[in-house]
Amino acid sequence: MPLAEPVLHTRLNGLSPHRQGKVRDIYEVDDRLLMIATDRISAFDYVLGSGIPDKGKVLTQLSAFWFEQTHGIVPNHLITTDVAAFPAGLRAHADMLAGRSMLVRKTNPVPIECVARGYLSGSGWKDYAATGTVCGVALPPGLRESDRLPHPIFTPATKATSGHDVNISEAEAGRIVGDALVTQLRDLTLQLYAFGTAHAESRGIILADTKFEFGLTEDGGVMLIDEVMTPDSSRYWPKDQYKPGGPLPSFDKQYVRDYLEQIKWNKQPPVPSLPDEVVARTREKYLEAFQRLTGRGL
């Protein structure tokens, strides 16, 4: 059975995008924002020519799941994912919006990424291999790639408008947004990560690391915003395949990256498109992560 066509672009009558990211199109709707997760996929800092059908629905519905699960830890910006409750002018686009969009409160986004790491992987592993530290956090010697850390650590990063985010120390983050706010965000980040890891492990999945974004309300309150513990913002591993000492299979776009390395793409435009098999296998991984974490189908 052929896969449905991916949603790569959005057009809403009378509305111009407030902001367009690699994956999300964000529209201003009165005093709120409409966030639409498309099926675009990026790798090595470029949006590719092919999309992954239903990927945007996974990102939106998994974020909504986590927003509901964690609102006791920190308030979040989600108003509704129910298109029937959207402003009347949006309902003409219900077929496109259903399952992949959320109406959210506006906040003033905090200009740092808040990353929690429980395992040594990705850029954290590269930092450790070079310096024995991750974002200024000293770690025991002799750790291997994918090892579980003695305890989860907070490793902030600056938000990049293009390219990779840049890892920074907690002290540097304090200089950007203030020490008191960074302390609050660190504590929230580690609480959210602890909640997420416990739930994921109960479903046979390891949440190796994840990043959160926060926004400030007009009265100075902190809100969890953007996406939460999705395969795009997190590193999820199957628990039954955990074996430290090297990279591990993950529930994300690993098949895409592997394919691009295999064809020796130079990671510069023009961007390639993906063969049907890579699209299908990547979609399966996103759907499997969603189903295992939520206990339901998309």
N, C-alpha and C positions, 0 to 999 in steps of 0.2 A: 504494500500500500504506500503510495507516494506521500511524502511529508507535505504539510500545509506550507503555503508561501510565508516566509518570515516577514514580519513588519519591520521595515528598515527606516521609514520616514513617517512623520505625522504632520497632518495639516488640519487645523481647526478653523472653521469659518470665523472671520473677524478677530482672530487672536494671533498675535505674533509670539514666537518663543521668547520667554524671559531669559532663558539660558539653554544652551545645548551642550551636553557632555558627550563622551564617547558612546554611552549607552542610552542616557536619559534625555528626553526633551521636556523642558519645564516651562509652563505657561503661567502667566499672572491672571488670576480670576478674582476680580474685586480685591478683597484684602487677604486672599489666600493664594496658594500655589497649587497647580495641577502637575503632578509628576507622572510622566509616562515612561515606562521602561520598554524600549524597543527590543528587537531581536538582534541588534548590531553586536558584533563581537570584536574586541581589540586584542592584539598580541604584539609584543615588542613595541608598544606605544603607538601603533597605527590601527585604525578601524579597517577591518578587512572587507573584501568585496562580497563575501557571503555572510548571511546571517544564520542564526541557529533557531529554528522554529520553536516557539513557546519559551525561549529563554527569558524574555521580559516578564512573562507570567510567573515563572519560577521566582525571579528576583522580587517582584512585587508581593506575591502571596507569601513567600517565606519571610520577607521583612514584616508584613502585617502579622504573621504568626508570632514572630519574636517581639514586636511591639506589644502585642497583647500579653505575652508571657512575662515581660519585664517591666510593665508600667508601675509595679510596686517598688522597683529600684530607682527609677528616674522617669519623670513625665516624658512623653514623646509628642511629635508634631502631627501624628496621624489623626485626621478627622473622620474620614470614611473611605472605603474602597468600593462602596455600593454605588454604581453608576446611577441608579434610580434616585439616589439622594443628592446627586450633583446638581449644580445650577441648570435651569431648564435649557439654556443655550448649548449645553454640552451633550444633551441626550440624543441629538441627531447623530452623534458619533459613537453611540453606545456599543455597536458591534466591535469597533476598533479598540475602544477604551476598556471594555469588560475584561477583568482579570489582570490587566497590566498597568492600571493607573490608580493613583491615590490622591485625594484632596487633602492638603496639609496646611498647617498654620505657618505663617511667615515668622522667621526668627532672624537674628543677626548671626550668621555662622561664625564660629570660632575658627581662626585661620591656622589651625594645626590639626593633623590627623592623630587620633589617639589609638595606638596600637598595643595590644596585649599579646605576649608570646609565652607559651608554655613549653614549646619545643624549639630546638635549634635548627632553623631551616631558612631558605631564601636569603634575603639580604642580611638577616641576622647571623646566619652561618658564615657568610662572606666576611662580615665585620669581625666575628669571633676568630676566624681562621687567621685574619691579618693582625689583630690587636689583642685578642683574649678578652675583649669586651664587646657589648652590644649597646650602642647609643650611650656609651659612658658607664654602663652597668658592668662591673667586674664579675666574671663567671669563673668557676673552678677550671683548672687546667685539665687537658686530656679529654674533653667532651668530643663526641663524634657528631657528624651531620645527622639530624633527626632525633638526637637524644632528647629525652625529657629533661627540662631544667629543674634544679632543686626546688624552685617555686616560680610561679608566673611573674613576668616582669613587664613594666610599662615602658614602651619605647616610642616616643612621639616622632612625628615627621612633619615637615612643612608641606603644604599643599602645592602641587605644581599644576599650572594651567596647561602645560604640555610636558610630555616626558615623565620620568619617574619622580615620585615624591622623594624628598631627601631626609634621611634619618638624622635626628638631632638628639641632644641630651635633654633630660628633664630641666636642667638649669637653663639651657638655651630656650626651651619652650617658655619658661618663666619670664625670660626677658622679652618674649614676643607678646604674651597675653597676661602676664602677672603671676607671681608665685602662688598667691592664694587660689586663683582659678585653676592653675595647673594641678595643685594638690587635690582640689575637688574633682577635677576630671580624671586624674590618676586613680583615685579611689573608686569612682563610678566605673571606669574602664575595667578595673580588676574585679569588681563585683559582677558586672555584666558577663565578663569572660568566665568567671567561676560558675555562674548560672548556666551559661551556654555549654561549657565543657561537661558539666554533670549531666545535662539533658542529652547531649550528643552521645556521650559514652553509654548511656542507657539504651541508645538505639544502635550501638555497634559502630559508632563513628568517633574518631578523634578530631577535636577542634584544635589544631596545632597553633594557629595564631589568627587574629582577626583585627580589623580596624573599625573604629567608630568615629562618627562625626557628631558634634554637639553645636547647638545654637543657643543664643541668649535671647530671652524675651524682653519686652520693654521694661519690666520691673526688675530685670537682672537675674531672673531665674534661669536655670540650665535645662535644656531639653535635648533629648536624643533625636537626631534627624537623619535624613538621607536613607541609606539602606542599612540593614542590621543582619549580621552573621549569615550572609548569602555566600554562594560559591565564588562570586566575583570579589567579595571583600574579605574572604577568609580562606584558610588552607585546611581543608577537610581530608582526612585519610580514613580508609577502611581499617577498623580496629584489628580485624583478623589477619591483616597483611602487614602489621606494624613490625618493622625490623630496622633498628637504627644502624647507622654506619654508611648511609648513602641516601639519595633522594627516594621518595616513596610515591606510589600512585595516589592521585588525588581526584576529588570530585569537582573538577572544574574544566578548564580549557586545555588540559594536558595534551589531549590528542591533537589539538590545533597546533600547539607549540612544537610537538614532536614532528608533525607533518612539515611545518615550515623549516625546521632544522634539516629534515630529510631532503627537501628539495633545494636546500642551500640558498634560500632567499636571503638577499643581502640586507634585509631590514630597512630598506629605503623604498620610496615610491618608484614605480607603480606597485600597489598592493596586490597580492594574488587573491584569487578566489579558491574556495575549498572544494575538493571532490565530495560527492554525495555520501560516501562511506564515513569520512571524517565528520561531516555535519551530523549524520545520524548517530554516530558513537558519542559525540560531544553532547548532543541533546539527551541521549540516554543517561549520561552521567549527571547532568543537571536534574533530570526528572527523578533519578534514583535518590539523590541527596534530598530532594524535597519530600519524596514519599517516606523515606526512612525517618527524617527529622520530625515531620508533622503527623505521620501515621495515616495519611490520606492521599488520594490521588489529586492531580491538578484540577 
